[in-house]
Amino acid sequence: MLSLFLAAQIISGTTTVQEVSLQQLQNTFSQKDDILYVVNFWATWCKPCVGELPYFENANKNFPADKVKVILVSLDFPKEKERLKTFVSKREMASTVYHLNETNANVYINKIDSSWSGAIPATVFYKNGKKVLFHEGEFNQQELDSIINNLNNK
């Protein structure tokens, strides 16, 4: 499995935000381990993103850890690392939180999904090393839970 311990870490109290490159992130999902990876791209300055974060936190809490792994990938600007740390810490977020340290959105957006316009929030679902669904836009709790249940039963 990917050695994320090599990634730089931003630590705030008990909450950790790891900085990752796109390659490190993609290596995480290339595992053929039957876990559904729910990867949400968001930012602290994005109101719809912040609005749906509780749904991802609930999914992280309510689905078995050996079946579903929620990963929140912040696209906050590099100069806003302190804001990100504070945001995550204040909300006591339990999901894995990464800060993508890629600066060229024109490159990483297409590598994540060629249909992605770059708007956030956006969520990608991976299972057994393959992308199974890409969704651009917000979720409500029922929609997110339904997709996770459906993808887990495949």
Number of C-alpha atoms within 10 A of each C-alpha: 9 13 9 15 8 11 13 12 15 17 14 16 11 7 20 18 22 22 23 20 17 17 11 16 18 15 15 17 23 16 17 13 13 14 19 26 24 24 22 25 23 24 20 17 14 14 12 16 21 15 13 18 21 15 18 24 17 16 21 20 15 11 15 11 13 10 14 21 21 23 22 24 23 22 23 19 17 13 8 12 16 13 14 24 19 15 14 19 18 12 10 12 18 17 19 17 22 22 26 22 16 16 12 8 11 10 11 17 16 13 14 16 15 11 12 15 12 17 12 20 23 20 22 18 21 23 23 15 18 14 16 13 14 19 16 17 12 17 20 13 14 10 12 19 18 11 13 19 14 10 15 14 7 6
